[in-house]
């Protein structure tokens, strides 16, 4: 069976629109982030080798390395989100006839819920990093594709906020409130300043158009 990343865009959209529980919002958030990283890479590739931008070539190579690493990471999260959600659904289907079965089922659900909180949290972190990189792309990259660098920031921001919603919903189902509160605190540290950062990039691009 093909992984989502190996399917056509049309197939992915059809799958999102279907009654099937996966792929869902978590995978969509990862796709947004991966697209954002890819756009930054595009800006780098259209800057590197241009005599006009020779002074920033070293920076562009470094930026390209980071954006490609994030693209690979976020692309992997598309499947990671599907996998953890499907495992969570399977735990809800565990037998619960006896008290022992109920305890085992509850423990299994809680264990997978912790993983289901970690996956979008990692996605949120990666998307936040993409926003930071997009500012460099806007500032140093080829002016002919500056709008694409801006789209990268907006896509990264969309992925970040979308992933955050999945952290909140999964953390909300955890009985281990120490763990849940710690993950929410991590998320809110990631979110802190993200609105302003994305808006700053947007305004930077707009001012240069």
N, CA and C of each residue as an Amber inpcrd file, in Angstrom:
protein
   627
   0.8400000  -1.1960000   0.0000000   0.0000000   0.0000000   0.0000000
   0.8820000   1.2560000   0.0000000   0.5620000   2.1870000  -0.8880000
   1.3470000   3.4110000  -0.9940000   1.2100000   4.2770000   0.2460000
   2.3300000   4.8880000   0.6410000   2.2680000   5.9080000   1.6840000
   1.5960000   7.1440000   1.1050000   1.0290000   7.9620000   1.9690000
   0.3490000   9.1700000   1.5210000   1.2720000  10.0500000   0.6930000
   2.5250000  10.1680000   1.1100000   3.4650000  11.0530000   0.4060000
   3.7340000  10.5970000  -1.0200000   3.4510000   9.3340000  -1.3120000
   3.6990000   8.8020000  -2.6430000   2.4600000   8.8290000  -3.5320000
   1.3470000   9.2940000  -2.9880000   0.1130000   9.3810000  -3.7670000
   0.0210000  10.7410000  -4.4590000  -0.8910000  10.8450000  -5.4220000
  -1.1010000  12.1200000  -6.0990000  -1.7960000  13.0980000  -5.1620000
  -1.6730000  14.3780000  -5.4730000  -2.3600000  15.3980000  -4.6840000
  -3.8640000  15.1540000  -4.7170000  -4.3870000  14.7770000  -5.8890000
  -5.8230000  14.5390000  -6.0240000  -6.2800000  13.4040000  -5.1080000
  -5.4850000  12.3330000  -5.0660000  -5.8370000  11.1990000  -4.2100000
  -5.8310000  11.6110000  -2.7480000  -4.8300000  12.3920000  -2.3570000
  -4.7660000  12.8580000  -0.9750000  -5.9850000  13.7090000  -0.6310000
  -6.3610000  14.6080000  -1.5280000  -7.5310000  15.4530000  -1.2920000
  -8.8080000  14.6220000  -1.2130000  -8.9150000  13.6300000  -2.0860000
 -10.0810000  12.7510000  -2.0520000 -10.1410000  11.9870000  -0.7320000
  -8.9750000  11.5370000  -0.2690000  -8.9230000  10.8160000   1.0110000
  -9.3040000  11.7310000   2.1730000  -8.8340000  12.9750000   2.1280000
  -9.1960000  13.9360000   3.1740000 -10.7030000  14.1750000   3.2040000
 -11.3070000  14.2290000   2.0410000 -12.7280000  14.5460000   1.9260000
 -13.6440000  13.3690000   2.2330000 -13.0670000  12.1780000   2.2790000
 -13.8870000  10.9700000   2.4510000 -14.3230000  10.7670000   3.9010000
 -15.1090000   9.7220000   4.1130000 -15.5700000   9.3660000   5.4600000
 -14.4730000   8.7080000   6.2910000 -13.3910000   8.3010000   5.6250000
 -12.3030000   7.6210000   6.3400000 -11.6950000   8.5460000   7.3910000
 -11.3800000   8.0250000   8.5680000 -10.8330000   8.8710000   9.6390000
  -9.4130000   9.3600000   9.3750000  -8.7020000   8.6530000   8.4860000
  -7.3510000   9.0960000   8.1180000  -7.2250000   9.1240000   6.6000000
  -6.4520000  10.0720000   6.0650000  -5.7490000  11.1440000   6.7630000
  -6.7220000  12.2150000   7.2490000  -6.2680000  12.9820000   8.2430000
  -7.1010000  14.0330000   8.7940000  -6.3090000  15.3090000   8.9960000
  -6.7250000  16.0740000   9.9960000  -6.1230000  17.3770000  10.2300000
  -4.6490000  17.3280000  10.5700000  -4.2280000  16.2900000  11.2710000
  -2.8170000  16.1850000  11.6270000  -1.9290000  16.0130000  10.4100000
  -2.3770000  15.1640000   9.4840000  -1.6200000  14.9700000   8.2460000
  -1.6360000  16.2380000   7.4110000  -2.7910000  16.9130000   7.3800000
  -2.8900000  18.1640000   6.6240000  -1.9250000  19.2110000   7.1810000
  -1.8000000  19.2700000   8.5110000  -0.8760000  20.2140000   9.1360000
   0.5620000  19.9200000   8.7130000   0.9110000  18.6340000   8.6800000
   2.2640000  18.2500000   8.2710000   2.5120000  18.5960000   6.8070000
   1.4960000  18.4200000   5.9720000   1.6220000  18.7780000   4.5560000
   1.8560000  20.2820000   4.4090000   1.1160000  21.0800000   5.1730000
   1.3150000  22.5330000   5.1280000   2.7640000  22.8810000   5.4630000
   3.2650000  22.2840000   6.5170000   4.6330000  22.5550000   6.9340000
   5.6520000  22.1070000   5.9040000   5.4220000  20.9120000   5.3250000
   6.3460000  20.3910000   4.3120000   6.3400000  21.2620000   3.0640000
   5.1620000  21.7490000   2.6810000   5.0720000  22.6510000   1.5340000
   5.8310000  23.9510000   1.8120000   5.6990000  24.4380000   3.0260000
   6.3940000  25.6640000   3.4120000   7.9010000  25.4840000   3.3000000
   8.3950000  24.3700000   3.8250000   9.8310000  24.0930000   3.7560000
  10.2900000  23.9620000   2.3110000   9.4690000  23.3180000   1.4800000
   9.8150000  23.1450000   0.0660000   9.9090000  24.4950000  -0.6520000
   9.0190000  25.4150000  -0.3030000   9.0570000  26.7410000  -0.9150000
  10.3260000  27.5020000  -0.5320000  10.7560000  27.3250000   0.7080000
  12.0180000  27.9620000   1.1200000  13.1760000  27.3770000   0.3120000
  13.1430000  26.0690000   0.1290000  14.1830000  25.4260000  -0.6870000
  14.1740000  25.9740000  -2.1050000  12.9760000  26.2100000  -2.6430000
  12.8670000  26.7640000  -3.9840000  13.5260000  28.1350000  -4.0590000
  13.2560000  28.9710000  -3.0690000  13.8610000  30.3000000  -3.0350000
  15.3910000  30.1760000  -2.9930000  15.8720000  29.2570000  -2.1760000
  17.3310000  29.0390000  -2.0960000  17.8980000  28.6060000  -3.4440000
  17.2350000  27.6430000  -4.0760000  17.7340000  27.1160000  -5.3460000
  17.7020000  28.1520000  -6.4670000  16.8010000  29.1280000  -6.3460000
  16.7220000  30.1900000  -7.3490000  17.5940000  31.3940000  -6.9810000
  18.3000000  31.2810000  -5.8650000  19.2250000  32.3360000  -5.4330000
  20.6640000  31.8870000  -5.6160000  20.9300000  30.6440000  -5.2460000
  22.2780000  30.0770000  -5.3650000  22.7340000  30.0660000  -6.8320000
  23.9330000  30.5280000  -7.0370000  24.4960000  30.5370000  -8.3950000
  24.2200000  31.8050000  -9.1770000  23.4170000  32.6950000  -8.6180000
  23.1270000  33.9630000  -9.2890000  24.1840000  34.9970000  -8.8890000
  24.8990000  35.5700000  -9.8560000  25.9450000  36.5530000  -9.5360000
  25.4450000  37.6980000  -8.6530000  24.2080000  38.1110000  -8.8730000
  23.6320000  39.2120000  -8.1100000  23.5640000  38.9060000  -6.6130000
  23.4800000  37.6050000  -6.2750000  23.3360000  37.1940000  -4.8750000
  24.5600000  36.4360000  -4.3590000  25.6910000  36.6850000  -4.9770000
  26.9300000  35.9810000  -4.6070000  27.2900000  36.1870000  -3.1380000
  26.9900000  37.3690000  -2.6250000  27.3600000  37.6760000  -1.2330000
  26.5980000  36.8380000  -0.2070000  25.4410000  36.3520000  -0.5980000
  24.6310000  35.5720000   0.3530000  24.6050000  34.0880000   0.0140000
  25.4320000  33.6720000  -0.9260000  25.3810000  32.2790000  -1.3800000
  25.6510000  31.2860000  -0.2470000  26.6360000  31.5820000   0.5840000
  26.9510000  30.6710000   1.6970000  25.7480000  30.5460000   2.6240000
  25.1040000  31.6770000   2.9080000  23.9120000  31.6660000   3.7640000
  22.7720000  30.8770000   3.1160000  22.6490000  31.0080000   1.8100000
  21.5820000  30.2970000   1.1010000  21.8070000  28.7830000   1.1060000
  23.0620000  28.3740000   0.9950000  23.3600000  26.9360000   1.0810000
  23.0040000  26.4070000   2.4720000  23.3330000  27.1740000   3.4890000
  23.0130000  26.7670000   4.8610000  21.5040000  26.7200000   5.0730000
  20.8090000  27.7040000   4.5190000  19.3490000  27.7480000   4.6260000
  18.7190000  26.5710000   3.8940000  19.2510000  26.2510000   2.7430000
  18.7400000  25.1240000   1.9610000  18.8910000  23.8110000   2.7240000
  20.0230000  23.6470000   3.3750000  20.2500000  22.4260000   4.1550000
  19.2070000  22.2940000   5.2660000  18.9190000  23.4050000   5.9250000
  17.9330000  23.3870000   7.0140000  16.5140000  23.1620000   6.4930000
  16.1700000  23.8360000   5.4090000  14.8100000  23.6980000   4.8770000
  14.5610000  22.2890000   4.3470000  15.5690000  21.6920000   3.7460000
  15.4050000  20.3270000   3.2370000  15.2840000  19.3170000   4.3770000
  16.0190000  19.5480000   5.4520000  15.9010000  18.6680000   6.6260000
  14.4980000  18.7600000   7.2140000  13.9630000  19.9740000   7.2700000
  12.6110000  20.1640000   7.7970000  11.5700000  19.5790000   6.8540000
  11.8000000  19.7040000   5.5550000  10.8540000  19.1240000   4.5930000
  10.7760000  17.6050000   4.7660000  11.9310000  16.9870000   4.9290000
  11.9600000  15.5360000   5.1320000  11.2640000  15.1580000   6.4440000
  11.5480000  15.9130000   7.4880000  10.9470000  15.6420000   8.7960000
   9.4300000  15.7840000   8.7440000   8.9520000  16.8590000   8.1550000
   7.5110000  17.1110000   8.1060000   6.8000000  16.1360000   7.1720000
   7.4490000  15.7500000   6.0960000   6.8580000  14.7570000   5.1970000
   6.6700000  13.4340000   5.9320000   7.6400000  13.0740000   6.7600000
   7.5190000  11.8520000   7.5640000   6.3900000  11.9250000   8.5720000
   6.0620000  13.1200000   9.0040000   4.9930000  13.2930000   9.9910000
   3.5980000  13.0600000   9.4080000   3.4780000  13.1130000   8.0970000
   2.1870000  12.8200000   7.4670000   1.7810000  11.3960000   7.8210000
   2.7090000  10.4650000   7.6380000   2.4490000   9.0570000   7.9550000
   2.4030000   8.8270000   9.4630000   3.2650000   9.5200000  10.1910000
   3.2990000   9.3480000  11.6480000   1.9500000   9.6860000  12.2660000
   1.3120000  10.7290000  11.7620000  -0.0050000  11.1160000  12.2810000
  -1.0390000  10.0310000  11.9910000  -1.0260000   9.5040000  10.7810000
  -1.9670000   8.4420000  10.4090000  -1.7360000   7.2130000  11.2800000
  -0.4770000   6.8310000  11.4340000  -0.1420000   5.6200000  12.1880000
  -0.6070000   5.7100000  13.6390000  -0.3300000   6.8240000  14.2880000
  -0.6810000   6.9310000  15.7070000  -2.1930000   7.0170000  15.8750000
  -2.8980000   7.6600000  14.9470000  -4.3510000   7.7550000  15.0400000
  -4.9840000   6.3760000  14.8540000  -4.4680000   5.6110000  13.9020000
  -5.0230000   4.2720000  13.6640000  -4.7700000   3.3550000  14.8500000
  -3.6060000   3.5120000  15.4840000  -3.3380000   2.7090000  16.6840000
  -4.2490000   3.1210000  17.8280000  -4.5360000   4.4180000  17.9110000
  -5.4500000   4.8870000  18.9520000  -6.8470000   4.3180000  18.7370000
  -7.3040000   4.3270000  17.5070000  -8.6300000   3.7770000  17.2100000
  -8.7000000   2.2880000  17.5310000  -7.6060000   1.5830000  17.2960000
  -7.6030000   0.1460000  17.5830000  -7.6710000  -0.1130000  19.0820000
  -7.0820000   0.7890000  19.8860000  -7.1530000   0.5820000  21.3420000
  -8.5690000   0.8050000  21.8580000  -9.3060000   1.7000000  21.2210000
 -10.6980000   1.9160000  21.6210000 -11.5520000   0.6780000  21.3240000
 -11.0670000  -0.1450000  20.4040000 -11.7970000  -1.3590000  20.0590000
 -11.4480000  -2.5610000  20.9220000 -10.5430000  -2.3940000  21.8850000
 -10.1660000  -3.4990000  22.7670000 -11.3470000  -3.9160000  23.6420000
 -11.4010000  -5.2010000  24.0190000 -12.5290000  -5.6790000  24.8490000
 -12.5770000  -4.9740000  26.2050000 -13.7870000  -4.8230000  26.7260000
 -13.9710000  -4.1470000  28.0160000 -15.0970000  -4.8070000  28.8180000
 -15.1190000  -6.1190000  28.7400000 -16.1790000  -6.8650000  29.4350000
 -15.8870000  -7.0200000  30.9260000 -14.6520000  -7.3790000  31.2350000
 -14.2910000  -7.5560000  32.6430000 -13.5760000  -6.3230000  33.1630000
 -13.4380000  -6.2400000  34.4920000 -12.7190000  -5.1110000  35.0810000
 -11.2640000  -5.1000000  34.6400000 -10.6780000  -6.2880000  34.5240000
  -9.2830000  -6.3890000  34.0870000  -9.1300000  -5.8650000  32.6580000
 -10.0750000  -6.2470000  31.8000000 -10.0370000  -5.7880000  30.4140000
 -10.2150000  -4.2700000  30.3330000 -11.0860000  -3.7510000  31.1620000
 -11.3030000  -2.3020000  31.1710000 -10.0310000  -1.5580000  31.5710000
  -9.3320000  -2.1000000  32.5850000  -8.0940000  -1.4700000  33.0340000
  -7.0160000  -1.5240000  31.9540000  -6.9200000  -2.6790000  31.2930000
  -5.9190000  -2.8610000  30.2310000  -6.2280000  -1.9460000  29.0430000
  -7.5060000  -1.8440000  28.7200000  -7.9300000  -0.9970000  27.6070000
  -7.6270000   0.4750000  27.9210000  -7.9560000   0.8970000  29.1200000
  -7.7150000   2.2810000  29.5120000  -6.2310000   2.6210000  29.4810000
  -5.4060000   1.6970000  29.9790000  -3.9580000   1.9170000  29.9890000
  -3.4120000   2.0200000  28.5710000  -3.9390000   1.1600000  27.6790000
  -3.4900000   1.1790000  26.2890000  -3.8810000   2.4910000  25.6080000
  -5.1000000   2.9410000  25.8540000  -5.5690000   4.2050000  25.2750000
  -4.6960000   5.3580000  25.7390000  -4.4140000   5.3890000  27.0380000
  -3.6160000   6.4800000  27.5960000  -2.1950000   6.4860000  27.0440000
  -1.6360000   5.3000000  26.8500000  -0.2690000   5.2080000  26.3220000
  -0.1970000   5.7640000  24.8990000  -1.1810000   5.3850000  24.0730000
  -1.1750000   5.8670000  22.6860000  -1.5410000   7.3480000  22.6190000
  -2.4060000   7.7960000  23.5290000  -2.7580000   9.2200000  23.5640000
  -1.5200000  10.0860000  23.8320000  -0.6170000   9.5650000  24.6340000
   0.6200000  10.3160000  24.8870000   1.4160000  10.4700000  23.5920000
   1.4880000   9.3850000  22.8240000   2.1770000   9.4500000  21.5350000
   1.4480000  10.3910000  20.5840000   0.1040000  10.3460000  20.6320000
  -0.7140000  11.1800000  19.7540000  -0.6040000  12.6600000  20.1240000
  -0.1140000  12.9450000  21.3040000   0.1490000  14.3220000  21.7070000
   1.5410000  14.7520000  21.2420000   2.4670000  13.8080000  21.2810000
   3.8490000  14.1100000  20.9020000   4.0080000  14.3850000  19.4110000
   3.2660000  13.6350000  18.5710000   3.4230000  13.7730000  17.1190000
   3.0690000  15.1840000  16.6360000   1.8870000  15.7260000  16.9590000
   1.5970000  17.0920000  16.5170000   2.4520000  18.1550000  17.2110000
   2.9350000  17.8370000  18.4120000   3.8250000  18.7720000  19.0920000
   5.1250000  18.9170000  18.3020000   5.6430000  17.7900000  17.8210000
   6.8570000  17.8300000  16.9910000   6.5800000  18.5570000  15.6820000
   5.3900000  18.3680000  15.1450000   4.9980000  19.0560000  13.9130000
   4.9490000  20.5670000  14.1440000   4.3730000  20.9570000  15.2600000
   4.2880000  22.3790000  15.5960000   5.6850000  22.9930000  15.7000000
   6.5980000  22.2860000  16.3400000   7.9690000  22.7770000  16.4920000
   8.6340000  22.9660000  15.1270000   8.4580000  21.9740000  14.2560000
   9.0710000  22.0540000  12.9310000   8.4790000  23.2020000  12.1180000
   7.1720000  23.3860000  12.2200000   6.5200000  24.4810000  11.4940000
   6.9880000  25.8410000  12.0050000   7.1930000  25.9480000  13.3090000
   7.7060000  27.1970000  13.8800000   9.1020000  27.4980000  13.3420000
   9.9000000  26.4550000  13.1780000  11.2450000  26.6310000  12.6320000
  11.1800000  27.0850000  11.1750000  10.1960000  26.5750000  10.4470000
  10.0180000  26.9800000   9.0500000   9.7180000  28.4740000   8.9560000
   8.8890000  28.9680000   9.8620000   8.5700000  30.4020000   9.8530000
   9.8360000  31.2370000  10.0340000  10.6900000  30.7990000  10.9380000
  11.9630000  31.5050000  11.1750000  12.8220000  31.5060000   9.9010000
  12.8780000  30.3630000   9.2440000  13.6790000  30.2630000   8.0190000
  13.0990000  31.1180000   6.9010000  11.7750000  31.2180000   6.8630000
  11.1410000  31.9930000   5.7940000  11.5570000  33.4650000   5.8520000
  11.7820000  33.9610000   7.0510000  12.2120000  35.3630000   7.1890000
  13.5840000  35.5640000   6.5510000  14.4650000  34.5900000   6.7150000
  15.7910000  34.6710000   6.0940000  15.6510000  34.6380000   4.5760000
  14.7480000  33.7780000   4.0940000  14.5220000  33.6680000   2.6500000
  14.0110000  34.9860000   2.0800000  13.1260000  35.6560000   2.8200000
  12.5970000  36.9470000   2.3800000  13.7020000  38.0040000   2.3870000
  14.4990000  37.9900000   3.4180000  15.5190000  39.0150000   3.6170000
  16.7010000  38.8690000   2.6640000  17.1040000  37.6130000   2.4090000
  18.3360000  37.3750000   1.6520000  18.1110000  36.7720000   0.2690000
  16.9490000  36.1630000   0.0520000  16.7280000  35.4030000  -1.1760000
  16.4340000  36.2400000  -2.4040000  16.3660000  35.5590000  -3.5190000
  16.0580000  36.1590000  -4.8200000  14.7520000  36.9450000  -4.7460000
  14.8300000  38.2310000  -5.0360000  13.6530000  39.0990000  -4.9390000
  12.5500000  38.7000000  -5.9170000  12.9240000  37.9890000  -6.9710000
  11.9400000  37.5670000  -7.9580000  10.9730000  36.5190000  -7.4450000
  11.3440000  35.8640000  -6.3390000  10.4600000  34.8410000  -5.7610000
  10.1480000  35.1580000  -4.2950000  10.1730000  36.4370000  -3.9720000
   9.9470000  36.8290000  -2.5810000   8.5410000  36.4760000  -2.1110000
   7.5780000  36.5270000  -3.0220000   6.2120000  36.1730000  -2.6270000
   6.1260000  34.7090000  -2.2250000   6.9320000  33.8630000  -2.8500000
   6.9420000  32.4470000  -2.5000000   7.4930000  32.2290000  -1.0970000
   8.4640000  33.0460000  -0.7250000   8.9910000  32.9920000   0.6420000
   7.9080000  33.4080000   1.6280000   7.0880000  34.3730000   1.2210000
   5.9650000  34.7820000   2.0660000   4.9230000  33.6990000   2.1940000
   4.6550000  33.0060000   1.1010000   3.7050000  31.8820000   1.1500000
   4.2340000  30.7940000   2.0810000   5.5480000  30.6090000   2.0760000
   6.1610000  29.6280000   2.9860000   5.8420000  29.9800000   4.4340000
   5.9600000  31.2540000   4.7680000   5.6570000  31.6840000   6.1420000
   4.2000000  31.4350000   6.4890000   3.3000000  31.7480000   5.5550000
   1.8710000  31.5670000   5.8110000   1.5060000  30.0850000   5.9200000
   2.0960000  29.2620000   5.0690000   1.8310000  27.8210000   5.1350000
   2.3920000  27.2310000   6.4260000   3.5860000  27.6840000   6.7930000
   4.1830000  27.2130000   8.0410000   3.3490000  27.6120000   9.2360000
   2.8250000  28.8330000   9.1900000   1.9710000  29.3250000  10.2750000
   0.6760000  28.5210000  10.3480000   0.0860000  28.2350000   9.1960000
  -1.1250000  27.4070000   9.1690000  -0.8570000  26.0240000   9.7330000
   0.2890000  25.4500000   9.3600000   0.6480000  24.1320000   9.8860000
   0.8560000  24.1620000  11.3840000   1.4990000  25.2160000  11.8700000
   1.7590000  25.3710000  13.3000000   0.4630000  25.4310000  14.1010000
  -0.4290000  26.3140000  13.7060000  -1.6760000  26.4820000  14.4570000
  -2.5670000  25.2420000  14.3470000  -2.5170000  24.5870000  13.1980000
  -3.3040000  23.3650000  13.0050000  -2.7750000  22.2340000  13.8810000
  -1.4620000  22.0850000  13.9100000  -0.8540000  21.0540000  14.7620000
  -1.1640000  21.3350000  16.2260000  -1.1750000  22.6190000  16.5960000
  -1.4630000  22.9920000  17.9820000  -2.8370000  22.4940000  18.4180000
  -3.8170000  22.5950000  17.5400000  -5.1690000  22.1250000  17.8820000
  -5.1650000  20.6340000  18.1980000  -4.3450000  19.8800000  17.4760000
  -4.2700000  18.4410000  17.7250000  -3.5600000  18.1230000  19.0350000
  -2.6030000  18.9500000  19.4000000  -1.9690000  18.7730000  20.7110000
  -3.0040000  18.9980000  21.8080000  -3.7450000  20.0880000  21.6970000
  -4.7440000  20.4220000  22.7190000  -5.8020000  19.3250000  22.8680000
  -6.3180000  18.8210000  21.7550000  -7.3980000  17.8310000  21.8530000
  -6.8920000  16.5180000  22.4290000  -5.6900000  16.1000000  22.0480000
  -5.1650000  14.8350000  22.5590000  -4.7120000  14.9550000  24.0110000
  -4.1000000  16.0760000  24.3450000  -3.6910000  16.2920000  25.7370000
  -4.9120000  16.3610000  26.6480000  -6.0200000  16.8480000  26.1010000
  -7.2420000  16.9480000  26.8950000  -7.8020000  15.6080000  27.3320000
  -7.4500000  14.5560000  26.6120000  -7.9460000  13.2250000  26.9630000
  -7.0170000  12.4510000  27.8860000  -5.9240000  13.0610000  28.2970000
  -4.9480000  12.3620000  29.1420000  -5.3080000  12.4470000  30.6280000
  -5.1540000  11.3310000  31.2910000  -5.3670000  11.2970000  32.7400000
  -4.1220000  11.7630000  33.4840000  -2.9750000  11.5570000  32.8670000
  -1.7130000  12.0020000  33.4570000  -1.5880000  13.5040000  33.2010000
  -2.1160000  14.2880000  34.1280000  -2.1620000  15.7310000  33.9140000
  -0.7880000  16.3890000  34.0260000   0.1210000  15.7580000  34.7270000
   1.4760000  16.3120000  34.7870000   2.0920000  16.2800000  33.3930000
   1.9670000  15.1280000  32.7360000   2.4750000  14.9760000  31.3650000
   1.7470000  15.9330000  30.4270000   0.4080000  15.9410000  30.5180000
  -0.4030000  16.7710000  29.6290000  -0.0570000  18.2530000  29.7820000
   0.0250000  18.6980000  31.0290000   0.3300000  20.1130000  31.2740000
   1.7260000  20.4720000  30.7860000   2.6490000  19.5240000  30.8940000
   4.0180000  19.7700000  30.4240000   4.0400000  19.9350000  28.9100000
   3.2630000  19.1040000  28.2170000   3.2220000  19.1780000  26.7560000
   2.5240000  20.4480000  26.2910000   1.4770000  20.8390000  26.9910000
   0.7870000  22.0810000  26.6420000   1.7060000  23.2790000  26.8830000
   2.4840000  23.2110000  27.9490000   3.4480000  24.2920000  28.2290000
   4.5020000  24.3680000  27.1240000   4.9600000  23.2070000  26.6570000
   5.9170000  23.1690000  25.5480000   5.3110000  23.7980000  24.3040000
   4.0590000  23.4210000  24.0430000   3.3750000  23.9580000  22.8690000
   3.2400000  25.4690000  22.9570000   2.8300000  25.9480000  24.1150000
   2.5960000  27.3840000  24.2420000   3.9010000  28.1820000  24.1630000
   5.0020000  27.5430000  24.5430000   6.3080000  28.1850000  24.3600000
   6.6360000  28.2960000  22.8620000   6.2600000  27.2560000  22.1140000
   6.4680000  27.2730000  20.6600000   5.5920000  28.3420000  20.0110000
   4.3400000  28.4290000  20.4810000   3.3870000  29.3770000  19.9070000
   3.7130000  30.8240000  20.2580000   4.3980000  31.0120000  21.3730000
   4.6910000  32.3650000  21.8410000   5.4860000  33.1590000  20.7940000
   4.8880000  34.2070000  20.3100000   5.5510000  35.0460000  19.3190000
   5.3440000  34.6230000  17.8820000   4.6910000  33.4610000  17.6650000
   4.5190000  32.9590000  16.2990000   3.6060000  33.8550000  15.4700000
   2.5380000  34.3570000  16.0950000   1.6230000  35.2490000  15.3740000
   2.3770000  36.4640000  14.8490000   3.1570000  37.0680000  15.7230000
   3.9100000  38.2620000  15.3520000   4.9740000  37.9440000  14.3060000
   5.6180000  36.7830000  14.4370000   6.6790000  36.4050000  13.4980000
   6.1200000  36.2120000  12.0950000   4.9800000  35.5150000  12.0040000
   4.3670000  35.2810000  10.6980000   3.8920000  36.5920000  10.0790000
   3.2980000  37.4390000  10.9030000   2.8170000  38.7330000  10.4010000
   3.9800000  39.6150000   9.9550000   5.0880000  39.5350000  10.6630000
   6.2620000  40.3190000  10.2820000   6.7490000  39.9160000   8.8950000
   6.8170000  38.6100000   8.6480000   7.2560000  38.1380000   7.3330000
   6.2710000  38.5880000   6.2540000   4.9950000  38.4680000   6.5500000
   3.9610000  38.8940000   5.5980000   4.1390000  40.3620000   5.2190000
   4.3470000  41.1910000   6.2150000   4.5010000  42.6250000   5.9690000
   5.8170000  42.9310000   5.2490000   6.8580000  42.1730000   5.5580000
   8.1310000  42.3440000   4.8620000   7.9780000  42.0870000   3.3610000
   7.2640000  41.0030000   3.0740000   7.0400000  40.6480000   1.6600000
   6.1860000  41.7090000   0.9810000   5.1130000  42.0740000   1.6280000
   4.1880000  43.0600000   1.0480000   4.8920000  44.3770000   0.7450000
   5.7850000  44.7740000   1.6410000   6.5010000  46.0390000   1.4620000
   7.4630000  45.9980000   0.2740000   7.8890000  44.8020000  -0.1170000
   8.8620000  44.6670000  -1.1990000   8.2140000  44.4190000  -2.5540000
   6.8960000  44.2300000  -2.5600000   6.2150000  43.9110000  -3.8270000
   5.9480000  45.1690000  -4.6530000
